[in-house]
Amino acid sequence: MTDRIVAPTGEDPARKVKKLYRSDVRRARRLLRGQFRVTPVFHTEVQGPHGPVPVTLKLEYLQHGGTFKVRGSLNALLGARAGVDSVVLASGGNAGIAAALASAVRGLSCTVVVPESAPHTKVAAMWSHGAEVLWHGTTYAEAYRFATELAVERGALQLHAYDQPAIVAGAGVVGLEIEDQVRGRPPVLVAVGGGGLVSGIAVALGPRGRVIGVEPHGAPTLHAALAAGRPVEVEVSSVASDSLGASRIGAIAMEVAQRYGVESLLVSDDAIVMAREYLWREFRIVVEPAGATALAAIQSGVYVPKPYERPVIVLCGANTDLATL
């Protein structure tokens, strides 16, 4: 199951979206200083359809908790109102792991509501960081509605997996790091689920940056939204759906994508699997399918860099069952 968020009954899907700017991401970096790892980059070549392709790998899978999402969770908790002592969210994966870890760092209790289909590997990671895990329903929508009720009942802070300003701004710090670590303004390829990471990086880099979202054919949330001019529901079926299986792009991500011209490319599940296996075989890098999705665009030829380009590929998560490699 995925970190899929749906609007609860009665919520206006056309709600006004708070615009985020580079200053918001810079503020998040100041707030987060010393709270997370500044992940390294690795300049190398990878095999493309017509030979070696120079790339820079942003090794974000080395982040605490094995996911970029811990940045956003920490940013949200550090900026929370006074008196917050508990956190509730719905998740079937990395958002729950990140919230559990961030809550432990801040000395808060954390409850993650997961659907029955949540991967055991990711649930176990939530437990390892001290979270209470509650199973509710067979779908994420059911888990989300229950989490919302629970947050109200307990007076807890409810975190959103990707469509919350503090979450997006925190994720965007990845973009500021790339700017510091890589010369020039190369294109940045980022996997897309609900859009928190791709929009955060786009906000960080601003109008002079070029950010390209990469999605599975079986979970094209950004691609479908850009085609329609608004967020739309999509059917989800992909090898990466435990992380990139949002059924609808976030409202913040949609606004950012339109404002900064974020592009979307689609890759096959076969290409994702091959990219993941390649990372292990050639570099002994272990990532989940979502973590290999951006690389799949290069290796499959869906994105062909210009001769002078060395694109940055964000390897965004490593929470996976090693037996699947």
Order of alpha helices (4+ residues) and beta strands (2+ residues): alpha-beta-beta-alpha-beta-alpha-beta-alpha-beta-alpha-beta-alpha-beta-alpha-beta-alpha-alpha-alpha-beta-alpha-alpha-beta
